């Protein structure tokens, strides 16, 4: 209905398209600001030579969360709410693999005790998954290990803290569609 953004309904097959557009505009494949011409060319050439899944990971990175008692890593949304002190995160942006230990787990690892063993076990699972992902890639991704709140955590923060939140982007997109 014209003028009502709430009336926009996409077919089931196109349900992921708005999110993909959201991440595409933020990806190194399209974004040229703050990057040298060589870096921009590298990402565009790389994206054009990869298979579909790998290109999608470059556009929309994947985020896995490892928590005590949860077993394998669970997929998480690329949102700030995914970063918690009791979780180890593995961010895969194809050219970088970021293993980020939550603040409470990092503190437990430094102080020792039974919680330290559990924190180390979660980190080892994330590192093993990162190694498996990196082993099958060319060029080999950079492995970055960090703790929540550290300077290296900016690689993770940059991906989960968008300049415009997804919901705001979708509302603007739906308003543009119905006008």
Buried (B, 14 or more C-beta within 10 A) or exposed (E): EEEEBEEBEEEEEEEEEBBBEBBBBBBBBEEEEEEEEEEBEBBBEBBEEBEEEBBBBBBBBBBBBBBEEEEEBEEBEBBEEBBBBBBBBBBBBBBBBBBBBBBBBBBBBEEEEEBBEBBBEBBEBBBEBBEEBBEEBEEEBEBBBBBBEBEEBEBBBEBBEBEEEBEEBBBEBBEEEEE
